[in-house]
Amino acid sequence: MPTSDSADMREGAETTAGADAGGRADAEERAATGRRTGARNRPETGKRAGGGDEPLPPRLLRRWEIAAPDATTPLTAGNGGRSWRVDTAGGAFFLREHAAPDRRRVLFQHGVTAALDSAGLPVLAPVPARGGRTLVTAAGRGYVLYPWVGGRGRGGLELTFAQCEALGELLGRLHAALDRLTPPVQQSMLVPTPRAADAATAVEEMLRDVPDGEDGTDFDALTARRLRERRGLLAEFAGHQPPDIEVSTVGHLHGSFHGEHLRYGGSGNVTAVLGWDGLTTGPVAGEVVRSAARLFACEDERNLDLDRVEAFVRGHRSAFPLDAGQIQSAVHREWWERLCDVAPLRHRYLGEDGAGERGAATLVGWWSANLDRTLDAFAVPYTAQYAGTPGDSPAYG
């Protein structure tokens, strides 16, 4: 069984407006973005910090018991550092570099993913080196080798209702296995709540940096308007802050369960759940809600596809049942944290890095106007009237 120390794991902590108005706002924003000549210069991306284009350490791949590589192809660098596809006569592999690995955390993650793989879940276990280690060090850096996974990415809105339900069930099976295979997590977990006043202060500071009048551009004008809208929402809903601590089921979580970390086979089944660097602890209901909000956010008047959300939560309930109260508390908290999170605003309108895990900032206004509706929709799978699966819908194909 993998072991963990909570100090090493990140604490787990994504005015009614009509549909036509929302659609016009989105179209206007896309148009203004196309004219963003006055937007701040973004830092260059894609360059490997500290790594440059230097080759792999000599004889590194000999540390694993694999055939001699026919080709080693660098892949696009992400936040996790450099990586390569390694092609051999015996198959393909994915090699990842950790510039400064937290050995204890990485090995805990490896133990968890290996246990999940052994339990039959679509999770990739690292390939042990000749000496049995899964984290190999060379030239001061860490390297991990994985089997190469096929399949393709799919957005949540591409899924049928049945596939949404199956995906929710998969997340529930992961939660059940994590609960069974990892050490217990303290059940009275303090989850700090962001303060509206702090977010409002940050928005005011951002507004001071936006040119106005003749010195500004169309995009600057849109930026100022979006920031003022957020300031207004923070003032309007300041009394809706959730409590710092709630009674809920907590445990080890994937930490970043969304479309970018899922691979699908030709039949629509999930072939791999990636992205286990985010492995953390926290309320299970919180991960269900965050995942649904990332998977099923829309760029049209729906803003959030609540029909797919219901199917996803129904699937999760079938494998790891919680209750309506926990789900609604998690919806309340996710909405509030999005309302108080200015990182997406900084990224979208001021060109700063660090958009965070919650996706588009534009969902906040719709969610604030439809808070009661979303609270009810997420909890529908736990109500008696939802006992019968709406399987006669054509989306359940």
SULWO-V677383 format. One record per run of one state. SS is the DSSP state (helix for helix, strand for strand, loop for the rest). FROM is the first residue (numbers start at 0). TO is the last residue. If there is no record, write none. Layout:
SS:FROM:TO + SS:FROM:TO
This chain:
loop:0:4 + helix:5:7 + loop:8:8 + strand:9:10 + loop:11:17 + helix:18:33 + loop:34:58 + helix:59:62 + loop:63:67 + strand:68:73 + loop:74:76 + strand:77:77 + loop:78:79 + strand:80:80 + loop:81:81 + strand:82:87 + loop:88:89 + strand:90:97 + loop:98:101 + helix:102:117 + loop:118:124 + strand:125:125 + loop:126:134 + strand:135:137 + loop:138:139 + strand:140:146 + loop:147:150 + strand:151:151 + loop:152:154 + helix:155:157 + loop:158:159 + helix:160:180 + loop:181:194 + helix:195:207 + loop:208:211 + helix:212:214 + loop:215:216 + helix:217:235 + loop:236:236 + helix:237:239 + loop:240:248 + strand:249:252 + loop:253:257 + helix:258:260 + strand:261:263 + loop:264:268 + strand:269:272 + loop:273:274 + helix:275:277 + loop:278:278 + strand:279:282 + helix:283:294 + loop:295:295 + strand:296:296 + loop:297:302 + strand:303:303 + loop:304:304 + helix:305:318 + loop:319:322 + helix:323:339 + loop:340:341 + helix:342:349 + loop:350:361 + helix:362:368 + loop:369:369 + helix:370:381 + loop:382:382 + helix:383:385 + loop:386:392 + helix:393:395 + loop:396:396
